[in-house]
């Protein structure tokens, strides 16, 4: 791309490239945000599973005592 010329098609090309760049940056940002939210939700689910396992183990021990 020639930056020296100021033809209308050159400026249209530059504008389209900038728009594409902005869209790509926004897409990467949104993907990163979504992955972080999924990671947080996965950690919450792991904690819940650990709590259920612990509660199940406690219940099993109590039932064995009876």
Buried (B, 14 or more C-beta within 10 A) or exposed (E): EEEEEEEEEBEEEEEEEEEEEEEEEEEEEEEEEEEEEEEEEEEEEEEEEEEEEEEEEEEEEEEEEE
